[in-house]
């Protein structure tokens, strides 16, 4: 656990050093460009970029999850269609037999009298 703490401190120190150097460089460039030092504007742009990247990642994950859900639903529908087709195929011979026997069956007097 101590190693993780030391590594975290090293990374935090490195990040702080990078941002300090970046700030110094932005100030230097601002002075070199006739005092046009818009560090706050650049920071706002950077923050907006980070938010956009996070939103893109969230949306990408959402699209991936929806695609997976759609695939599951499509597979269930395919299996249900296949099941219905199999049931109809199994029912067809029986139905043909029943219709065939009805067609050849001789009707009784009562059955003929029925409207």
Secondary structure, 3 states (H helix, E strand, C coil): CHHHHHHHHHHHHHHHHHHHHHHHHHHHHHHHCCCCCCHHHHHHHHHHHHHHHHHHHHHHHHHHHHHHHHHHHHHHHHHHHHHHHHHHHHHHHHHHHHHHHHHHCCCCHHHHHCC
